[in-house]
Amino acid sequence: MDFKQIETGEINAFWRCAVEFLNQNDLLALGRTNKYFNELCSKKLYEKIVISRDPVLRSQEWYLDCGKSYVAGYRSWKKSQDQNDLFLYDRVVRLTGSSQLALVKEVVIQEDVFNNEKEGLVVLEQLVEKLIALDQLEVLDIRDSVLFSRFYSQYLKLSNLRQCQIWNVADLEQLQSVEKVKSLKLVLKQPRFDSLSLSQRVKSALSHNLVELAVDDLEHSSLRLFQYFCTEGLILKAVRSLKFNHVHGIHDYNKTMREITILFLKDTFLLEKISCLEFEGSCEITECSCFNDFLMDLAPYLHSLRELGLIERTFITQGDHYTEENWDLSVNKFVLHLPDVSERLKKLSIRHNPPLNGITIDSVEGNYVRRRTLYENVLPKLTSLESLIAPTFLRSVAAYEVLVCDLLWNGCECDFCAKVLAVIDAFIMNHQFYSYPDGGFKDIIPTVFFAYTGDALERRFVTETDWDLKTSSICPVTHAWDLHGYENIQHFQDYECHFDESAYVALCTCVAHFFNSYMDRLVKYLPSLRWCVLSGIYYAVNDNNEYRSIYD
């Protein structure tokens, strides 16, 4: 190829695309080579910034750490909270003092960034004040409620937001960027909206411009918002991605809609054009079929659905096998009734709601086999599925003691697992946890230990997004567990405990080896599968249906 014949514009376009696949370390190295790359890389480095407690996981085989700059704490598996705060504090101060802040377009500040909240809040406030004053931000996602509340009134006045979060429906009238907003998260705190009336300006902006909507109702009754939209005559014609939550049964408030119905949903959205749907819900009322009926009524409308996320949310009935099985039956039936699901569905996420310690009523082997058989019959129908996400997979299987006992004593026979699992067995034999229902300490059993392990692995999913379906665009973090904490885990008085984060790092590899037996089946059931996450363990699958664990 004669590079002299290539137009300068084409070369520039090439490099602009190339830097999208470089992480922040590579961008820094490239930016030091000459003036052109310095300008190009500086813009990319500052464009999207994520501030988090833990650094991200990195892999030469993966791309999730590209496209954003991460301002995080000390990169070490073993570290004190003060050490992490010190590193993170210094990096936030340096960012605040940068002369390039005008280049920043997107900022995400995670929840619980600093262990020392008082000192950390001060330095984060200084950064946010500068960014707001510049008014160049298109995304300002502050996931710490205290910090966000302090800047909420100023946040509403930003003029360039294309993604935003609103705490009350009435605040839409105060949102300066309402005509530019493409992605909106509504956090519902008030019990009713009867006294509100949206202006024509807000209705027009939402109807024609809003592409993505996430509704987080603290009462888990999002359908009441859509009922209000119907009374306002608001139809969200442009929405293509929708997330909402609704649970029938947790309260009995007269002012809150309880039963799940499709009525207001189909009158508010063009359901046949929805391409991405994530629904968090369930029905806890005995002999009520509204959850199943809702899903069956909804399915025929979803002709364009390519990405589906289903989240189980239970309160009273959490920790009961039959609650889990009935929910599985409803959602799998829903999946099978989607129009042309074999050809259209590309991404599927299923999040269950098992107890933190995994202890579940009626969790016998036969019940596990029945649930597994259900998925074995449904998954092969999804011949075009490319991405599968199961964020709570380990906690779900931990409920069935026979499985995690096999993991611990009869699982992977490689030399690595033989050494590590023997150490984990010693931990379990010498530790106990506090059982709140029993009001006392009990010996840790494999179910409890691996349920805690599953929760620790899930903490790799940072709170950068509210969508499980967006897991594939967000890099996991290096969260480490010292094998203590949770429900007051402690060792016996006559045992000298030396367990820390180093054991957890090795344990993650053992879990990945345990998951390999499930991946062996999944790549056979799903011929188009290219990407899979099981409880924080990330897998890539090639064209020959060969899989590999990326980080473990």
C-alpha positions as a Python dict, from the first residue, in 0.01 Angstrom:
ca = {
    (1, 'M'): (0, 0, 0),
    (2, 'D'): (131, 346, -95),
    (3, 'F'): (71, 556, 216),
    (4, 'K'): (145, 874, 22),
    (5, 'Q'): (-178, 822, -169),
    (6, 'I'): (-389, 801, 144),
    (7, 'E'): (-567, 1124, 223),
    (8, 'T'): (-484, 1294, 550),
    (9, 'G'): (-850, 1279, 650),
    (10, 'E'): (-854, 902, 607),
    (11, 'I'): (-544, 864, 824),
    (12, 'N'): (-699, 1078, 1095),
    (13, 'A'): (-1018, 875, 1079),
    (14, 'F'): (-814, 556, 1112),
    (15, 'W'): (-636, 673, 1426),
    (16, 'R'): (-957, 800, 1581),
    (17, 'C'): (-1100, 451, 1544),
    (18, 'A'): (-777, 282, 1660),
    (19, 'V'): (-761, 466, 1993),
    (20, 'E'): (-1105, 331, 2081),
    (21, 'F'): (-935, -5, 2140),
    (22, 'L'): (-661, 128, 2369),
    (23, 'N'): (-688, 140, 2747),
    (24, 'Q'): (-569, 443, 2944),
    (25, 'N'): (-216, 306, 2993),
    (26, 'D'): (-173, 251, 2618),
    (27, 'L'): (-316, 596, 2544),
    (28, 'L'): (-65, 756, 2780),
    (29, 'A'): (222, 576, 2609),
    (30, 'L'): (102, 667, 2259),
    (31, 'G'): (35, 1027, 2360),
    (32, 'R'): (402, 1078, 2447),
    (33, 'T'): (526, 1002, 2095),
    (34, 'N'): (443, 1328, 1913),
    (35, 'K'): (217, 1633, 1916),
    (36, 'Y'): (-54, 1481, 1696),
    (37, 'F'): (-98, 1174, 1917),
    (38, 'N'): (-73, 1388, 2229),
    (39, 'E'): (-378, 1589, 2123),
    (40, 'L'): (-569, 1283, 2005),
    (41, 'C'): (-496, 1074, 2314),
    (42, 'S'): (-551, 1360, 2560),
    (43, 'K'): (-901, 1408, 2425),
    (44, 'K'): (-972, 1037, 2455),
    (45, 'L'): (-821, 1009, 2804),
    (46, 'Y'): (-1039, 1284, 2946),
    (47, 'E'): (-1356, 1216, 2749),
    (48, 'K'): (-1499, 944, 2976),
    (49, 'I'): (-1390, 910, 3338),
    (50, 'V'): (-1500, 657, 3600),
    (51, 'I'): (-1410, 709, 3967),
    (52, 'S'): (-1427, 389, 4173),
    (53, 'R'): (-1289, 237, 4491),
    (54, 'D'): (-1119, -61, 4323),
    (55, 'P'): (-912, -69, 4002),
    (56, 'V'): (-1050, -258, 3703),
    (57, 'L'): (-944, -605, 3598),
    (58, 'R'): (-724, -602, 3288),
    (59, 'S'): (-650, -866, 3026),
    (60, 'Q'): (-456, -857, 2700),
    (61, 'E'): (-728, -1075, 2546),
    (62, 'W'): (-1016, -846, 2639),
    (63, 'Y'): (-1143, -499, 2555),
    (64, 'L'): (-1371, -396, 2841),
    (65, 'D'): (-1110, -169, 2998),
    (66, 'C'): (-1083, 37, 2678),
    (67, 'G'): (-1266, 360, 2596),
    (68, 'K'): (-1267, 500, 2952),
    (69, 'S'): (-1018, 629, 3205),
    (70, 'Y'): (-1046, 484, 3552),
    (71, 'V'): (-951, 683, 3860),
    (72, 'A'): (-930, 421, 4131),
    (73, 'G'): (-743, 310, 4441),
    (74, 'Y'): (-435, 98, 4505),
    (75, 'R'): (-386, -189, 4257),
    (76, 'S'): (-314, -470, 4499),
    (77, 'W'): (-513, -769, 4616),
    (78, 'K'): (-396, -710, 4974),
    (79, 'K'): (-429, -352, 5097),
    (80, 'S'): (-565, -159, 5390),
    (81, 'Q'): (-859, 76, 5351),
    (82, 'D'): (-634, 369, 5441),
    (83, 'Q'): (-387, 271, 5169),
    (84, 'N'): (-661, 259, 4911),
    (85, 'D'): (-802, 596, 5023),
    (86, 'L'): (-457, 756, 5006),
    (87, 'F'): (-396, 651, 4645),
    (88, 'L'): (-748, 742, 4534),
    (89, 'Y'): (-746, 1076, 4716),
    (90, 'D'): (-424, 1179, 4542),
    (91, 'R'): (-555, 1081, 4199),
    (92, 'V'): (-883, 1271, 4241),
    (93, 'V'): (-692, 1581, 4358),
    (94, 'R'): (-464, 1561, 4051),
    (95, 'L'): (-766, 1525, 3824),
    (96, 'T'): (-935, 1824, 3987),
    (97, 'G'): (-626, 2037, 3925),
    (98, 'S'): (-593, 1935, 3560),
    (99, 'S'): (-604, 2203, 3292),
    (100, 'Q'): (-783, 1958, 3060),
    (101, 'L'): (-1113, 1929, 3250),
    (102, 'A'): (-1295, 2104, 2965),
    (103, 'L'): (-1237, 1786, 2761),
    (104, 'V'): (-1442, 1576, 3003),
    (105, 'K'): (-1778, 1473, 2858),
    (106, 'E'): (-1879, 1184, 3082),
    (107, 'V'): (-1815, 1124, 3452),
    (108, 'V'): (-1932, 834, 3666),
    (109, 'I'): (-1868, 849, 4041),
    (110, 'Q'): (-1932, 514, 4205),
    (111, 'E'): (-2102, 460, 4536),
    (112, 'D'): (-1886, 425, 4854),
    (113, 'V'): (-1568, 534, 4679),
    (114, 'F'): (-1383, 628, 4999),
    (115, 'N'): (-1372, 439, 5327),
    (116, 'N'): (-1320, 775, 5501),
    (117, 'E'): (-1643, 925, 5370),
    (118, 'K'): (-1600, 1264, 5534),
    (119, 'E'): (-1259, 1340, 5379),
    (120, 'G'): (-1345, 1172, 5050),
    (121, 'L'): (-1665, 1373, 5010),
    (122, 'V'): (-1470, 1699, 5030),
    (123, 'V'): (-1235, 1616, 4743),
    (124, 'L'): (-1518, 1478, 4527),
    (125, 'E'): (-1722, 1794, 4587),
    (126, 'Q'): (-1431, 2006, 4462),
    (127, 'L'): (-1412, 1802, 4142),
    (128, 'V'): (-1787, 1811, 4077),
    (129, 'E'): (-1801, 2188, 4140),
    (130, 'K'): (-1537, 2246, 3872),
    (131, 'L'): (-1705, 2019, 3622),
    (132, 'I'): (-2046, 2177, 3673),
    (133, 'A'): (-1898, 2526, 3637),
    (134, 'L'): (-1752, 2428, 3297),
    (135, 'D'): (-2093, 2297, 3180),
    (136, 'Q'): (-1945, 2067, 2918),
    (137, 'L'): (-2075, 1741, 3061),
    (138, 'E'): (-2306, 1514, 2864),
    (139, 'V'): (-2318, 1253, 3141),
    (140, 'L'): (-2279, 1317, 3513),
    (141, 'D'): (-2368, 997, 3694),
    (142, 'I'): (-2315, 1041, 4068),
    (143, 'R'): (-2413, 713, 4231),
    (144, 'D'): (-2344, 831, 4586),
    (145, 'S'): (-2679, 963, 4711),
    (146, 'V'): (-2525, 1211, 4959),
    (147, 'L'): (-2297, 1367, 4700),
    (148, 'F'): (-2570, 1373, 4436),
    (149, 'S'): (-2819, 1543, 4667),
    (150, 'R'): (-2572, 1825, 4734),
    (151, 'F'): (-2548, 1909, 4364),
    (152, 'Y'): (-2895, 1808, 4251),
    (153, 'S'): (-3028, 2161, 4196),
    (154, 'Q'): (-2716, 2256, 3996),
    (155, 'Y'): (-2731, 1926, 3809),
    (156, 'L'): (-3076, 2010, 3677),
    (157, 'K'): (-2937, 2332, 3526),
    (158, 'L'): (-2666, 2164, 3315),
    (159, 'S'): (-2735, 2243, 2950),
    (160, 'N'): (-2571, 1954, 2760),
    (161, 'L'): (-2688, 1636, 2935),
    (162, 'R'): (-2790, 1349, 2710),
    (163, 'Q'): (-2815, 1103, 2998),
    (164, 'C'): (-2959, 1201, 3334),
    (165, 'Q'): (-3121, 1088, 3657),
    (166, 'I'): (-3429, 1251, 3808),
    (167, 'W'): (-3555, 1194, 4162),
    (168, 'N'): (-3908, 1325, 4114),
    (169, 'V'): (-4130, 1347, 3807),
    (170, 'A'): (-4195, 1715, 3882),
    (171, 'D'): (-3821, 1786, 3842),
    (172, 'L'): (-3853, 1723, 3469),
    (173, 'E'): (-3988, 2078, 3446),
    (174, 'Q'): (-3662, 2211, 3596),
    (175, 'L'): (-3433, 2001, 3376),
    (176, 'Q'): (-3249, 2242, 3147),
    (177, 'S'): (-3138, 1969, 2907),
    (178, 'V'): (-3474, 1797, 2868),
    (179, 'E'): (-3477, 1843, 2489),
    (180, 'K'): (-3130, 1683, 2456),
    (181, 'V'): (-3179, 1389, 2691),
    (182, 'K'): (-3169, 1049, 2520),
    (183, 'S'): (-3137, 831, 2831),
    (184, 'L'): (-3339, 895, 3147),
    (185, 'K'): (-3350, 724, 3485),
    (186, 'L'): (-3651, 810, 3699),
    (187, 'V'): (-3625, 733, 4070),
    (188, 'L'): (-3978, 738, 4213),
    (189, 'K'): (-4006, 838, 4577),
    (190, 'Q'): (-4348, 1001, 4602),
    (191, 'P'): (-4661, 784, 4651),
    (192, 'R'): (-4868, 949, 4375),
    (193, 'F'): (-4856, 1198, 4086),
    (194, 'D'): (-5218, 1315, 4071),
    (195, 'S'): (-5132, 1675, 4151),
    (196, 'L'): (-4867, 1698, 3878),
    (197, 'S'): (-4918, 1823, 3526),
    (198, 'L'): (-4635, 1812, 3275),
    (199, 'S'): (-4588, 2103, 3037),
    (200, 'Q'): (-4616, 2061, 2663),
    (201, 'R'): (-4242, 2129, 2633),
    (202, 'V'): (-4155, 1833, 2855),
    (203, 'K'): (-4413, 1603, 2692),
    (204, 'S'): (-4283, 1683, 2345),
    (205, 'A'): (-3920, 1627, 2444),
    (206, 'L'): (-3990, 1293, 2610),
    (207, 'S'): (-4219, 1174, 2334),
    (208, 'H'): (-3986, 1247, 2042),
    (209, 'N'): (-3631, 1237, 2185),
    (210, 'L'): (-3616, 984, 2469),
    (211, 'V'): (-3460, 658, 2350),
    (212, 'E'): (-3383, 485, 2681),
    (213, 'L'): (-3589, 487, 3002),
    (214, 'A'): (-3516, 317, 3336),
    (215, 'V'): (-3770, 345, 3616),
    (216, 'D'): (-3661, 262, 3970),
    (217, 'D'): (-3965, 277, 4197),
    (218, 'L'): (-3880, 247, 4566),
    (219, 'E'): (-4226, 94, 4613),
    (220, 'H'): (-4156, -154, 4330),
    (221, 'S'): (-4468, -34, 4153),
    (222, 'S'): (-4343, 126, 3831),
    (223, 'L'): (-4668, 63, 3644),
    (224, 'R'): (-4828, 349, 3837),
    (225, 'L'): (-4593, 586, 3653),
    (226, 'F'): (-4715, 456, 3319),
    (227, 'Q'): (-5072, 496, 3441),
    (228, 'Y'): (-4991, 860, 3515),
    (229, 'F'): (-4838, 904, 3169),
    (230, 'C'): (-5162, 772, 3021),
    (231, 'T'): (-5369, 1028, 3212),
    (232, 'E'): (-5131, 1297, 3079),
    (233, 'G'): (-5174, 1170, 2724),
    (234, 'L'): (-4799, 1104, 2697),
    (235, 'I'): (-4682, 839, 2451),
    (236, 'L'): (-4306, 772, 2450),
    (237, 'K'): (-4277, 702, 2078),
    (238, 'A'): (-3895, 699, 2055),
    (239, 'V'): (-3814, 466, 2346),
    (240, 'R'): (-3630, 155, 2231),
    (241, 'S'): (-3472, 47, 2563),
    (242, 'L'): (-3693, 9, 2871),
    (243, 'K'): (-3628, -103, 3228),
    (244, 'F'): (-3880, -102, 3513),
    (245, 'N'): (-3967, -286, 3834),
    (246, 'H'): (-4297, -407, 3975),
    (247, 'V'): (-4375, -657, 4252),
    (248, 'H'): (-4721, -765, 4355),
    (249, 'G'): (-4753, -837, 4722),
    (250, 'I'): (-4502, -654, 4940),
    (251, 'H'): (-4742, -384, 5067),
    (252, 'D'): (-5111, -308, 5072),
    (253, 'Y'): (-5109, 67, 5017),
    (254, 'N'): (-5426, 203, 4858),
    (255, 'K'): (-5228, 463, 4669),
    (256, 'T'): (-4995, 213, 4502),
    (257, 'M'): (-5086, -10, 4210),
    (258, 'R'): (-5014, -371, 4306),
    (259, 'E'): (-5127, -622, 4044),
    (260, 'I'): (-4914, -646, 3733),
    (261, 'T'): (-5095, -554, 3413),
    (262, 'I'): (-4997, -472, 3058),
    (263, 'L'): (-5275, -216, 3018),
    (264, 'F'): (-5079, 105, 3080),
    (265, 'L'): (-4755, -29, 2935),
    (266, 'K'): (-4897, -82, 2590),
    (267, 'D'): (-5066, 259, 2595),
    (268, 'T'): (-4742, 441, 2686),
    (269, 'F'): (-4488, 272, 2458),
    (270, 'L'): (-4471, 136, 2107),
    (271, 'L'): (-4397, -213, 2235),
    (272, 'E'): (-4345, -359, 1890),
    (273, 'K'): (-4040, -130, 1851),
    (274, 'I'): (-3875, -207, 2186),
    (275, 'S'): (-3538, -373, 2116),
    (276, 'C'): (-3404, -388, 2472),
    (277, 'L'): (-3616, -479, 2776),
    (278, 'E'): (-3516, -539, 3138),
    (279, 'F'): (-3788, -620, 3390),
    (280, 'E'): (-3752, -669, 3764),
    (281, 'G'): (-4055, -829, 3922),
    (282, 'S'): (-4255, -1114, 4068),
    (283, 'C'): (-4588, -1191, 4236),
    (284, 'E'): (-4581, -1308, 4597),
    (285, 'I'): (-4954, -1347, 4642),
    (286, 'T'): (-5063, -1709, 4677),
    (287, 'E'): (-5293, -1828, 4396),
    (288, 'C'): (-5244, -1502, 4201),
    (289, 'S'): (-5126, -1547, 3844),
    (290, 'C'): (-5077, -1181, 3751),
    (291, 'F'): (-4698, -1216, 3693),
    (292, 'N'): (-4739, -1506, 3453),
    (293, 'D'): (-5041, -1345, 3285),
    (294, 'F'): (-4852, -1019, 3242),
    (295, 'L'): (-4560, -1190, 3070),
    (296, 'M'): (-4789, -1390, 2842),
    (297, 'D'): (-4982, -1075, 2746),
    (298, 'L'): (-4659, -885, 2683),
    (299, 'A'): (-4475, -1143, 2473),
    (300, 'P'): (-4674, -1111, 2145),
    (301, 'Y'): (-4602, -737, 2122),
    (302, 'L'): (-4220, -766, 2132),
    (303, 'H'): (-4148, -814, 1763),
    (304, 'S'): (-3816, -623, 1767),
    (305, 'L'): (-3671, -751, 2094),
    (306, 'R'): (-3301, -837, 2071),
    (307, 'E'): (-3188, -798, 2432),
    (308, 'L'): (-3382, -927, 2734),
    (309, 'G'): (-3304, -897, 3104),
    (310, 'L'): (-3518, -1067, 3369),
    (311, 'I'): (-3462, -995, 3739),
    (312, 'E'): (-3634, -1182, 4019),
    (313, 'R'): (-3737, -960, 4309),
    (314, 'T'): (-3891, -1123, 4616),
    (315, 'F'): (-3930, -1019, 4977),
    (316, 'I'): (-4163, -1237, 5183),
    (317, 'T'): (-4099, -1557, 4986),
    (318, 'Q'): (-3721, -1523, 4942),
    (319, 'G'): (-3534, -1842, 5026),
    (320, 'D'): (-3798, -2091, 4910),
    (321, 'H'): (-3715, -2332, 4627),
    (322, 'Y'): (-4071, -2331, 4495),
    (323, 'T'): (-4064, -1952, 4466),
    (324, 'E'): (-3756, -1985, 4248),
    (325, 'E'): (-3900, -2268, 4041),
    (326, 'N'): (-4231, -2093, 3978),
    (327, 'W'): (-4050, -1777, 3872),
    (328, 'D'): (-3830, -1983, 3638),
    (329, 'L'): (-4137, -2147, 3485),
    (330, 'S'): (-4296, -1809, 3413),
    (331, 'V'): (-3990, -1642, 3260),
    (332, 'N'): (-3894, -1943, 3048),
    (333, 'K'): (-4248, -1967, 2917),
    (334, 'F'): (-4227, -1595, 2837),
    (335, 'V'): (-3901, -1642, 2646),
    (336, 'L'): (-4045, -1924, 2438),
    (337, 'H'): (-4348, -1715, 2346),
    (338, 'L'): (-4148, -1420, 2213),
    (339, 'P'): (-4200, -1371, 1837),
    (340, 'D'): (-3926, -1543, 1634),
    (341, 'V'): (-3710, -1573, 1946),
    (342, 'S'): (-3471, -1820, 1783),
    (343, 'E'): (-3370, -1566, 1518),
    (344, 'R'): (-3403, -1235, 1704),
    (345, 'L'): (-3281, -1270, 2063),
    (346, 'K'): (-2908, -1189, 2084),
    (347, 'K'): (-2855, -1119, 2455),
    (348, 'L'): (-3019, -1271, 2763),
    (349, 'S'): (-2965, -1188, 3131),
    (350, 'I'): (-3132, -1374, 3416),
    (351, 'R'): (-3076, -1265, 3777),
    (352, 'H'): (-3230, -1466, 4059),
    (353, 'N'): (-3279, -1347, 4417),
    (354, 'P'): (-3135, -1619, 4646),
    (355, 'P'): (-3064, -1544, 5014),
    (356, 'L'): (-2725, -1400, 5103),
    (357, 'N'): (-2620, -1715, 5289),
    (358, 'G'): (-2780, -1949, 5035),
    (359, 'I'): (-2996, -2137, 5286),
    (360, 'T'): (-3317, -2226, 5101),
    (361, 'I'): (-3622, -2431, 5192),
    (362, 'D'): (-3668, -2759, 4997),
    (363, 'S'): (-3330, -2729, 4823),
    (364, 'V'): (-3291, -3101, 4758),
    (365, 'E'): (-3113, -3252, 4458),
    (366, 'G'): (-3431, -3353, 4278),
    (367, 'N'): (-3561, -2996, 4281),
    (368, 'Y'): (-3230, -2874, 4137),
    (369, 'V'): (-3251, -3132, 3859),
    (370, 'R'): (-3602, -3016, 3772),
    (371, 'R'): (-3493, -2650, 3743),
    (372, 'R'): (-3186, -2745, 3542),
    (373, 'T'): (-3396, -2959, 3306),
    (374, 'L'): (-3622, -2661, 3244),
    (375, 'Y'): (-3331, -2449, 3120),
    (376, 'E'): (-3187, -2740, 2923),
    (377, 'N'): (-3512, -2751, 2728),
    (378, 'V'): (-3536, -2376, 2668),
    (379, 'L'): (-3180, -2261, 2595),
    (380, 'P'): (-3135, -2478, 2280),
    (381, 'K'): (-3424, -2286, 2125),
    (382, 'L'): (-3216, -1965, 2135),
    (383, 'T'): (-3001, -2046, 1835),
    (384, 'S'): (-2899, -1684, 1770),
    (385, 'L'): (-2809, -1596, 2132),
    (386, 'E'): (-2462, -1439, 2146),
    (387, 'S'): (-2441, -1317, 2507),
    (388, 'L'): (-2559, -1486, 2827),
    (389, 'I'): (-2542, -1318, 3168),
    (390, 'A'): (-2621, -1490, 3499),
    (391, 'P'): (-2499, -1253, 3774),
    (392, 'T'): (-2620, -1467, 4068),
    (393, 'F'): (-2541, -1811, 3928),
    (394, 'L'): (-2310, -1933, 4207),
    (395, 'R'): (-2545, -1818, 4484),
    (396, 'S'): (-2832, -1994, 4308),
    (397, 'V'): (-2654, -2331, 4281),
    (398, 'A'): (-2501, -2294, 4630),
    (399, 'A'): (-2850, -2344, 4774),
    (400, 'Y'): (-2829, -2709, 4665),
    (401, 'E'): (-2571, -2852, 4905),
    (402, 'V'): (-2494, -3158, 4696),
    (403, 'L'): (-2352, -2932, 4421),
    (404, 'V'): (-2115, -2727, 4636),
    (405, 'C'): (-2010, -3035, 4831),
    (406, 'D'): (-1909, -3186, 4498),
    (407, 'L'): (-1727, -2863, 4415),
    (408, 'L'): (-1535, -2881, 4743),
    (409, 'W'): (-1460, -3253, 4772),
    (410, 'N'): (-1529, -3424, 4438),
    (411, 'G'): (-1488, -3144, 4182),
    (412, 'C'): (-1197, -3046, 3963),
    (413, 'E'): (-904, -3285, 4005),
    (414, 'C'): (-630, -3060, 3869),
    (415, 'D'): (-324, -2999, 4089),
    (416, 'F'): (-420, -2637, 4149),
    (417, 'C'): (-772, -2712, 4275),
    (418, 'A'): (-648, -3005, 4484),
    (419, 'K'): (-421, -2770, 4679),
    (420, 'V'): (-659, -2475, 4708),
    (421, 'L'): (-979, -2665, 4791),
    (422, 'A'): (-801, -2849, 5072),
    (423, 'V'): (-717, -2511, 5223),
    (424, 'I'): (-1077, -2391, 5178),
    (425, 'D'): (-1199, -2708, 5346),
    (426, 'A'): (-981, -2623, 5646),
    (427, 'F'): (-1134, -2275, 5655),
    (428, 'I'): (-1489, -2411, 5657),
    (429, 'M'): (-1407, -2661, 5932),
    (430, 'N'): (-1277, -2385, 6161),
    (431, 'H'): (-1520, -2096, 6109),
    (432, 'Q'): (-1877, -2009, 6200),
    (433, 'F'): (-2135, -1747, 6105),
    (434, 'Y'): (-2417, -1580, 6291),
    (435, 'S'): (-2759, -1715, 6199),
    (436, 'Y'): (-3014, -1442, 6263),
    (437, 'P'): (-3320, -1672, 6246),
    (438, 'D'): (-3160, -1903, 6504),
    (439, 'G'): (-3019, -1618, 6714),
    (440, 'G'): (-2672, -1770, 6749),
    (441, 'F'): (-2352, -1879, 6578),
    (442, 'K'): (-2355, -2189, 6359),
    (443, 'D'): (-2081, -2380, 6180),
    (444, 'I'): (-2022, -2267, 5823),
    (445, 'I'): (-2131, -2529, 5572),
    (446, 'P'): (-2040, -2540, 5200),
    (447, 'T'): (-2376, -2385, 5104),
    (448, 'V'): (-2313, -2080, 5323),
    (449, 'F'): (-1948, -2040, 5224),
    (450, 'F'): (-2005, -2058, 4850),
    (451, 'A'): (-2309, -1830, 4873),
    (452, 'Y'): (-2082, -1569, 5032),
    (453, 'T'): (-1825, -1642, 4760),
    (454, 'G'): (-2090, -1584, 4494),
    (455, 'D'): (-2181, -1249, 4649),
    (456, 'A'): (-1812, -1148, 4655),
    (457, 'L'): (-1778, -1239, 4287),
    (458, 'E'): (-2089, -1036, 4204),
    (459, 'R'): (-1916, -731, 4350),
    (460, 'R'): (-1693, -730, 4045),
    (461, 'F'): (-1994, -575, 3875),
    (462, 'V'): (-1947, -209, 3960),
    (463, 'T'): (-2254, 11, 4000),
    (464, 'E'): (-2164, 206, 3689),
    (465, 'T'): (-2497, 111, 3537),
    (466, 'D'): (-2839, -2, 3653),
    (467, 'W'): (-2873, -243, 3362),
    (468, 'D'): (-2755, -606, 3378),
    (469, 'L'): (-2773, -604, 2998),
    (470, 'K'): (-2492, -346, 2987),
    (471, 'T'): (-2250, -574, 3169),
    (472, 'S'): (-2080, -643, 2836),
    (473, 'S'): (-1976, -277, 2805),
    (474, 'I'): (-1840, -231, 3159),
    (475, 'C'): (-1509, -356, 3292),
    (476, 'P'): (-1522, -557, 3617),
    (477, 'V'): (-1323, -440, 3920),
    (478, 'T'): (-1063, -615, 4136),
    (479, 'H'): (-1286, -667, 4437),
    (480, 'A'): (-1121, -901, 4688),
    (481, 'W'): (-1273, -1078, 4989),
    (482, 'D'): (-1071, -1161, 5300),
    (483, 'L'): (-1304, -1455, 5377),
    (484, 'H'): (-1448, -1275, 5678),
    (485, 'G'): (-1727, -1024, 5738),
    (486, 'Y'): (-2074, -1091, 5597),
    (487, 'E'): (-2284, -1244, 5877),
    (488, 'N'): (-2014, -1202, 6144),
    (489, 'I'): (-1786, -1480, 6018),
    (490, 'Q'): (-1534, -1572, 6287),
    (491, 'H'): (-1296, -1857, 6365),
    (492, 'F'): (-1309, -2078, 6668),
    (493, 'Q'): (-1123, -1950, 6971),
    (494, 'D'): (-862, -2228, 6965),
    (495, 'Y'): (-784, -2174, 6594),
    (496, 'E'): (-517, -1935, 6467),
    (497, 'C'): (-658, -1787, 6146),
    (498, 'H'): (-428, -1663, 5868),
    (499, 'F'): (-684, -1646, 5588),
    (500, 'D'): (-695, -1326, 5382),
    (501, 'E'): (-750, -1200, 5024),
    (502, 'S'): (-476, -1425, 4881),
    (503, 'A'): (-696, -1731, 4942),
    (504, 'Y'): (-988, -1563, 4764),
    (505, 'V'): (-782, -1497, 4449),
    (506, 'A'): (-701, -1868, 4424),
    (507, 'L'): (-1062, -1958, 4509),
    (508, 'C'): (-1188, -1762, 4206),
    (509, 'T'): (-990, -1993, 3978),
    (510, 'C'): (-1143, -2298, 4146),
    (511, 'V'): (-1491, -2155, 4090),
    (512, 'A'): (-1405, -2097, 3723),
    (513, 'H'): (-1300, -2461, 3694),
    (514, 'F'): (-1632, -2563, 3854),
    (515, 'F'): (-1821, -2347, 3603),
    (516, 'N'): (-1638, -2513, 3313),
    (517, 'S'): (-1870, -2812, 3334),
    (518, 'Y'): (-2165, -2575, 3282),
    (519, 'M'): (-1986, -2401, 2996),
    (520, 'D'): (-1932, -2740, 2829),
    (521, 'R'): (-2310, -2769, 2805),
    (522, 'L'): (-2382, -2405, 2723),
    (523, 'V'): (-2160, -2397, 2414),
    (524, 'K'): (-2347, -2704, 2285),
    (525, 'Y'): (-2691, -2562, 2360),
    (526, 'L'): (-2610, -2215, 2221),
    (527, 'P'): (-2423, -2243, 1888),
    (528, 'S'): (-2395, -1863, 1846),
    (529, 'L'): (-2267, -1793, 2200),
    (530, 'R'): (-1963, -1564, 2203),
    (531, 'W'): (-1968, -1415, 2550),
    (532, 'C'): (-2087, -1535, 2890),
    (533, 'V'): (-2075, -1416, 3251),
    (534, 'L'): (-2149, -1649, 3541),
    (535, 'S'): (-2131, -1475, 3880),
    (536, 'G'): (-1839, -1251, 3789),
    (537, 'I'): (-1648, -1517, 3592),
    (538, 'Y'): (-1612, -1391, 3233),
    (539, 'Y'): (-1592, -1628, 2938),
    (540, 'A'): (-1513, -1567, 2573),
    (541, 'V'): (-1620, -1822, 2312),
    (542, 'N'): (-1462, -1848, 1965),
    (543, 'D'): (-1614, -1956, 1635),
    (544, 'N'): (-1528, -2320, 1710),
    (545, 'N'): (-1734, -2305, 2031),
    (546, 'E'): (-1417, -2323, 2240),
    (547, 'Y'): (-1436, -2114, 2557),
    (548, 'R'): (-1181, -1962, 2792),
    (549, 'S'): (-1203, -1774, 3119),
    (550, 'I'): (-1067, -1422, 3070),
    (551, 'Y'): (-965, -1313, 3418),
    (552, 'D'): (-949, -1637, 3620),
}
